[in-house]
């Protein structure tokens, strides 16, 4: 459990890190995240011998991983935009509703059945999105893009049998050429910040790879030893920390309607959390009966 909690804590502190990368644009930050994550994770695979897994992948698997690479890049980029433009609460909202989006995607595309409380939670979340759209005058685009990009990413990952570390390496390697070309173009045109903002800025941009890769590696290690229901409950640590950051550090403005919309999402999460607890209790009961 230590590794899983460590991963969620690191993700929870992301709002403190990405503003340090300014004045780099969100696209430049995304490109460096891809480049240095690819370097670190691929290096990790080389050291541990896991690179052999990548050499055995067929074309269909690479195609799925390429699609996953696109969607996780959209997710990473959207997150940076949210954090560095003062929309930390919207980012938190996206990750509060992401598990519910994943449940809905499983129903639509994988024909998975919904338990009663899951269906109720998804319905309440949909009501919250409609409420926020109607009463605030615009849909929570950042939240929805984060939730759906990560939900579709998870949906794609279900189509392949690759280790978590190998998958991240493959996904970043696929989009690496685009990231490299973009960074080289930025630097050659004088629009990049990698070499113009001093040595600390260089270290921080390179460090974005470590900040991205380390929680992924911790999560991959920790999730192996935990029941899915436990992982599902722990995942709410991250958006909760981000919401607290938005309220008490960046002091984001919350209108009455926004509070109500977020409260409805909180109710949806509570229902979903209750379902996870019931599922875990039922699993323990079956285990005792079998023993």
Residue pairs with C-beta under 8 A, 6 or more apart in sequence:
1 222
1 225
1 226
1 230
1 234
2 222
3 218
3 219
3 221
3 222
4 218
4 219
4 222
4 223
4 226
4 230
4 231
4 234
5 222
5 234
5 237
6 215
6 218
6 222
7 215
7 216
7 218
7 219
7 222
8 215
8 219
8 234
8 235
8 237
8 238
9 237
9 241
10 211
10 214
10 215
10 218
11 215
11 238
12 237
12 238
12 240
12 241
12 242
12 245
13 241
14 79
14 83
14 211
14 242
15 83
15 88
15 91
15 242
15 245
15 246
15 249
15 250
16 245
16 249
17 208
17 211
18 29
18 79
18 80
18 83
18 84
18 208
19 83
19 84
20 204
21 29
21 84
21 201
21 204
21 205
21 208
22 84
23 193
23 197
24 32
24 193
24 194
24 197
24 201
24 205
26 77
26 80
26 81
26 84
27 77
27 182
28 182
28 183
28 186
28 192
28 193
28 194
29 80
29 84
29 205
29 208
30 73
30 76
30 77
30 80
30 179
31 178
31 179
31 180
31 182
31 183
31 186
32 179
32 183
32 194
32 205
32 206
32 208
32 209
33 76
33 80
33 208
33 209
33 212
34 73
34 76
34 172
34 175
34 176
34 179
35 176
35 179
35 180
35 183
35 209
36 205
36 206
36 207
36 208
36 209
36 210
36 212
36 213
37 168
37 172
37 208
37 209
37 212
37 213
38 169
38 172
38 173
38 176
38 209
39 209
40 209
40 210
40 213
41 165
41 168
41 169
41 172
41 213
41 216
41 217
42 51
42 169
42 172
42 173
44 50
44 165
44 169
44 213
44 217
45 51
45 53
45 54
45 165
45 166
45 169
50 163
50 165
50 166
50 169
51 169
53 162
53 163
53 166
54 166
54 169
54 170
57 65
57 162
57 170
61 160
61 162
62 170
62 174
64 156
64 159
64 160
65 160
65 162
65 167
65 170
65 171
65 174
66 171
66 174
67 156
68 153
68 156
68 157
68 160
68 167
68 171
69 170
69 171
69 172
69 174
69 175
70 175
71 149
71 150
71 152
71 153
71 156
72 149
72 150
72 153
72 171
73 175
74 145
74 149
75 146
75 149
75 150
75 153
76 212
78 142
78 145
78 146
78 149
79 91
79 146
81 87
81 142
82 88
82 90
82 91
82 94
82 142
82 146
83 91
86 250
86 252
87 142
87 252
88 242
88 243
88 245
88 246
88 250
88 252
89 242
89 243
89 246
89 247
89 252
89 254
89 262
90 140
90 142
90 143
91 142
91 143
91 146
91 239
91 242
92 239
92 240
92 242
92 243
92 246
93 140
93 143
93 239
93 243
93 262
93 265
94 140
94 142
94 143
94 144
94 145
94 146
94 147
94 150
94 239
95 146
95 147
95 150
95 235
95 238
95 239
95 242
96 236
96 239
96 243
96 265
96 266
96 269
97 125
97 128
97 129
97 143
97 147
97 265
97 268
98 146
98 147
98 150
98 151
99 232
99 235
99 272
100 121
100 122
100 125
100 147
100 268
100 269
100 272
101 125
101 147
101 148
101 150
101 151
102 151
102 154
102 155
103 112
103 114
103 118
103 121
103 122
103 272
104 122
104 151
105 151
105 152
105 154
105 155
106 112
106 155
107 113
107 114
109 155
110 155
110 158
114 122
115 275
115 279
117 271
117 272
117 274
117 275
117 278
118 272
118 275
120 271
121 268
121 269
121 271
121 272
121 275
122 268
124 264
124 265
124 267
124 268
124 271
125 264
125 265
125 268
127 264
128 261
128 262
128 264
128 265
128 268
129 139
129 140
129 144
131 257
131 260
131 261
131 264
132 139
132 140
132 257
132 258
132 261
133 139
133 140
135 257
135 260
135 261
136 255
136 257
136 258
136 261
140 261
157 167
160 167
162 170
163 220
164 216
164 219
164 220
164 223
165 216
165 217
165 220
168 213
168 216
183 192
183 194
186 192
186 194
187 194
187 195
190 196
193 201
193 205
194 201
194 202
194 205
195 202
223 231
226 234
227 280
227 283
229 276
229 277
229 279
229 280
229 283
230 280
232 276
233 273
233 276
233 277
236 269
236 273
246 252
247 254
254 262
